[in-house]
Amino acid sequence: MSDKSVLRIGTRRSDLARWQAETVAALIGELPGAPEIELVFIKTEGDQITDVPLHAVDGKAFFTKEIEQALLERRIDLAVHSLKDLATVLPDGLVVGAVLEREDPRDVLVSRDGLGFEALPAGASVATSSLRRKALVARKRPDLEIVDVRGNVPTRVRKLHEGEFDGIVLAAAGLKRLGLAEHITEYFPISQVLPAVSQGAVAVEVRAGDEATLEWVEPLDHAPTRSATTAERALLRELEGGCQVPVGALATVAGSNLALAGVVSSLDGKQCCEGERTGPADHAERIGVALARALVEQGAEKILTSIRRAGAEG
């Protein structure tokens, strides 16, 4: 291993981001001859925009840009992110050095009164900041009121229990990692609700060619998760065209085979394009692209164009 004496990890300061960075630090620390680890906390644009939903703001990479800039400027040696926050095309000079083994990728409902999704009364308010989750709620329960919410996971759970809304849709992974799983009312089954691309996966980003850092990062890579998320991100990259879109996807790896499912939905849930593709896990990229193109042929591009137009007009 290299003789790098200190590794500086860039991360946001939220509870979940800190958990992820500390987990990476602990895993590196278990390697023989591991260097000292220093956490460097960086405030991102997404942390500063708290009064409007991010899908209403121009741009992307709201939770990663400033951290990636610090990485490019060598103020940190590696960055730890929720992989679903990373743009599908990274800035020149940066690569994903490792993807940790994935946590539960499912979405969950947390309801104030312990009622399941179907048991919520008509007109009940369900909070989410995700276009994909809004489409999910609208598709399955058009009689519910969908409201925007911002803030980290503990803040959202607190707002729920303070009565700001009746239910909230969150990622199971975040609740489990923060020891908040007891708040989960119901898991949405994968067969009915596909999660966000890369949901539940943690990425370690490094400078391309920084072999001294890559030596410490590469042992953390979980090959099945890497293949699965590569397929999902390839699908999203082919579809998104530079803005947030309501796309759900999940790839699973069994041995050397990969199966990818994907969905594109209109915001009101009334239009939906779904599909699946399978193939060798080492062809993950092309499987993702092939499924994206199949969804476009079904009509996904019309749905996405309509959403982008509405966003531009809004």
C-alpha positions in Angstrom: 0.0 0.0 0.0 1.0 3.6 -0.5 2.7 5.7 2.2 0.1 8.5 2.0 0.0 9.6 5.6 -3.4 11.4 5.7 -6.5 10.8 3.6 -8.9 13.8 3.5 -12.5 12.7 2.9 -14.9 15.4 1.6 -18.5 15.1 2.7 -21.7 17.1 3.5 -22.5 17.6 7.2 -25.9 16.0 7.3 -26.4 13.0 9.6 -26.7 10.6 6.7 -23.7 12.0 4.8 -21.6 11.9 7.9 -22.6 8.3 8.5 -21.5 7.4 5.0 -18.2 9.2 5.3 -17.5 7.6 8.7 -18.3 4.2 7.3 -15.8 4.7 4.4 -13.2 5.9 6.9 -13.8 2.9 9.1 -13.5 0.5 6.2 -10.2 2.1 5.0 -9.0 2.1 8.6 -9.4 -1.7 8.7 -6.9 -2.1 5.9 -3.3 -3.0 6.8 -1.1 0.1 7.2 -4.1 2.4 6.8 -3.3 6.2 6.8 -4.9 8.7 9.2 -8.3 9.8 8.1 -9.6 13.4 8.2 -13.2 14.4 7.5 -13.6 17.7 5.7 -17.2 19.1 5.8 -18.3 21.1 2.8 -21.6 23.0 2.4 -23.3 22.4 -1.0 -25.8 24.3 -3.0 -28.5 21.8 -2.1 -27.8 22.4 1.6 -28.3 26.1 1.1 -31.5 26.0 -1.0 -34.1 25.0 1.6 -37.2 27.0 0.7 -38.0 25.5 -2.7 -38.0 21.9 -4.1 -34.8 21.2 -6.0 -36.6 20.0 -9.1 -37.8 23.6 -9.5 -34.3 25.0 -9.6 -32.1 25.1 -12.7 -29.1 22.9 -12.7 -28.1 19.6 -11.2 -25.6 18.0 -8.9 -26.9 20.2 -6.1 -25.4 18.0 -3.4 -22.0 17.2 -5.1 -20.7 20.2 -7.1 -18.8 22.0 -4.3 -17.4 18.7 -3.0 -16.2 17.7 -6.5 -14.6 21.1 -6.9 -12.7 20.6 -3.7 -11.5 17.2 -5.1 -10.4 18.7 -8.4 -8.5 21.5 -6.5 -6.8 18.9 -4.3 -8.3 20.2 -1.1 -9.5 16.7 -0.4 -8.4 13.3 -1.6 -11.7 11.5 -2.0 -15.4 12.3 -1.7 -18.2 10.2 -0.3 -21.7 10.6 -1.7 -25.1 8.9 -2.0 -24.6 7.5 -5.5 -28.1 8.7 -6.5 -26.9 12.3 -5.9 -24.0 12.0 -8.4 -24.6 13.3 -11.9 -24.5 10.4 -14.5 -21.7 12.2 -16.3 -18.9 13.2 -13.9 -16.7 16.2 -14.3 -13.5 15.6 -16.3 -10.7 14.2 -14.1 -13.0 12.5 -11.6 -14.0 8.8 -11.4 -16.0 6.6 -9.1 -13.3 4.6 -7.3 -15.6 2.3 -5.3 -19.3 1.6 -4.8 -20.0 0.1 -1.4 -22.4 -2.8 -1.0 -25.9 -1.6 -1.4 -28.4 -1.2 1.5 -32.1 -2.0 1.1 -33.1 0.0 -2.1 -36.9 0.2 -1.4 -39.0 3.2 -0.7 -41.0 3.2 2.4 -44.0 5.1 3.9 -43.8 6.6 7.3 -47.2 7.7 8.5 -48.1 9.7 11.5 -50.9 7.5 12.7 -49.4 4.2 11.6 -51.8 3.7 8.7 -50.6 1.9 5.6 -50.6 3.5 2.1 -53.9 2.1 1.1 -55.5 2.8 4.5 -54.7 6.6 4.4 -58.0 8.5 4.1 -58.8 10.4 1.0 -57.3 13.9 1.1 -54.5 12.8 3.5 -51.3 14.7 2.8 -48.2 12.8 1.7 -44.8 14.6 1.6 -41.9 14.1 -0.8 -39.4 16.2 -2.7 -39.0 13.6 -5.4 -40.7 13.8 -8.8 -40.5 10.0 -9.1 -42.3 9.6 -5.7 -44.9 12.2 -6.6 -45.7 10.3 -9.7 -45.9 7.1 -7.6 -48.4 8.6 -5.2 -50.4 10.2 -8.0 -50.5 6.9 -9.9 -51.6 4.7 -7.0 -53.6 7.1 -4.9 -54.8 10.1 -6.9 -57.1 11.1 -4.0 -54.2 12.0 -1.8 -52.6 15.5 -1.5 -49.0 15.6 -2.4 -46.9 18.2 -0.6 -43.2 19.3 -1.0 -40.8 18.8 1.9 -37.1 19.7 2.3 -34.6 18.9 5.1 -32.5 15.9 6.1 -34.1 12.6 7.1 -34.4 13.2 10.9 -35.9 16.7 10.1 -38.5 15.2 7.8 -39.5 12.6 10.3 -39.8 15.3 13.0 -42.0 17.4 10.7 -44.2 14.4 10.2 -44.7 13.8 13.9 -45.3 17.5 14.5 -48.3 17.2 12.3 -47.1 19.1 9.1 -48.4 16.2 7.0 -50.0 12.7 7.4 -47.3 10.6 5.7 -43.9 10.8 4.0 -42.2 8.6 1.4 -38.5 8.1 2.1 -35.7 5.7 1.2 -35.4 2.7 3.5 -31.6 2.9 3.4 -31.4 6.3 5.0 -33.8 5.4 7.9 -31.9 2.1 8.5 -28.5 3.7 8.5 -29.6 6.4 11.0 -31.2 3.9 13.3 -34.7 5.2 12.5 -36.1 2.0 11.0 -38.7 1.7 13.8 -40.5 4.7 12.2 -41.2 2.7 9.0 -44.9 2.0 8.5 -44.8 0.1 5.2 -42.3 -1.0 2.6 -43.3 -0.5 -1.0 -42.6 -3.8 -2.8 -40.1 -3.6 -5.7 -42.6 -5.4 -7.9 -44.9 -2.4 -7.6 -42.5 0.5 -7.0 -39.1 0.8 -8.6 -36.7 3.0 -6.5 -34.5 5.9 -7.7 -31.5 5.0 -9.7 -28.7 3.9 -7.4 -30.9 4.3 -4.3 -29.2 2.7 -1.2 -25.7 2.8 -2.8 -22.7 4.8 -1.5 -20.0 6.1 -3.9 -16.4 7.0 -3.3 -15.2 9.5 -5.9 -11.5 10.2 -6.5 -9.3 12.0 -9.0 -8.5 9.9 -12.1 -4.9 8.7 -12.0 -4.5 9.3 -8.2 -3.1 5.9 -7.6 -2.0 6.7 -4.1 -5.7 7.2 -3.1 -7.1 4.5 -5.4 -5.0 1.9 -3.5 -7.1 2.6 -0.4 -10.4 3.0 -2.1 -10.5 0.0 -4.6 -10.7 -2.7 -1.8 -14.1 -1.2 -0.8 -15.7 -1.8 -4.2 -18.6 -4.3 -4.2 -18.7 -5.8 -7.7 -22.4 -6.7 -7.9 -23.5 -3.3 -6.6 -21.1 -1.6 -9.1 -22.6 -3.6 -12.0 -26.2 -3.0 -10.9 -25.7 0.8 -10.5 -23.7 1.1 -13.7 -26.7 -0.3 -15.6 -29.2 1.9 -13.8 -27.0 5.1 -14.3 -26.6 4.3 -18.0 -30.4 4.1 -18.3 -30.8 7.4 -16.6 -28.0 9.1 -18.5 -29.6 8.1 -21.8 -33.0 9.5 -20.7 -32.5 12.5 -18.6 -31.2 15.2 -20.9 -29.9 17.4 -18.1 -32.8 17.7 -15.7 -34.4 15.8 -12.9 -36.9 13.3 -14.3 -39.3 10.7 -12.7 -37.4 7.5 -13.6 -37.3 4.4 -11.4 -34.9 1.6 -12.0 -33.4 -1.4 -10.2 -30.8 -3.9 -11.4 -30.1 -7.2 -9.7 -27.1 -9.4 -10.2 -27.2 -13.2 -9.8 -23.8 -14.8 -10.6 -22.7 -13.4 -13.9 -26.2 -12.3 -15.0 -27.8 -8.9 -14.6 -31.5 -8.1 -14.8 -32.6 -4.5 -15.1 -36.1 -3.1 -14.7 -37.0 0.5 -15.5 -40.0 2.8 -15.5 -40.8 6.4 -16.7 -44.0 8.0 -15.5 -45.8 11.2 -16.0 -46.2 13.4 -13.0 -49.9 12.6 -12.7 -49.2 8.9 -12.9 -51.6 8.5 -15.8 -48.9 7.6 -18.4 -46.3 5.0 -17.8 -43.6 3.2 -19.8 -42.0 0.1 -18.2 -39.6 -2.5 -19.4 -36.9 -5.0 -18.5 -33.6 -6.2 -20.0 -31.2 -8.9 -19.0 -27.7 -9.9 -20.0 -24.2 -10.5 -18.7 -23.2 -8.4 -15.7 -20.1 -7.2 -17.5 -22.3 -5.6 -20.1 -24.1 -3.5 -17.6 -23.6 -0.2 -19.5 -25.1 -1.5 -22.7 -28.0 -3.1 -20.9 -28.9 0.2 -19.4 -28.7 2.0 -22.7 -30.7 -0.7 -24.5 -33.6 -0.5 -21.9 -33.6 3.3 -22.1 -34.0 3.2 -25.9 -36.8 0.6 -25.6 -38.6 2.9 -23.1 -38.2 5.8 -25.6 -39.8 3.7 -28.3 -42.7 3.0 -25.9 -43.3 6.8 -25.6 -41.0 7.8 -22.7 -39.5 10.7 -24.6 -42.9 12.3 -25.0 -43.5 12.0 -21.2 -40.1 13.5 -20.4 -40.4 16.3 -23.0 -43.8 17.3 -21.5 -42.2 17.4 -18.0 -39.3 19.4 -19.2 -41.6 21.9 -21.0 -43.7 22.3 -17.9 -40.6 22.9 -15.8 -39.4 25.5 -18.2 -42.7 27.3 -18.1 -43.0 27.0 -14.4 
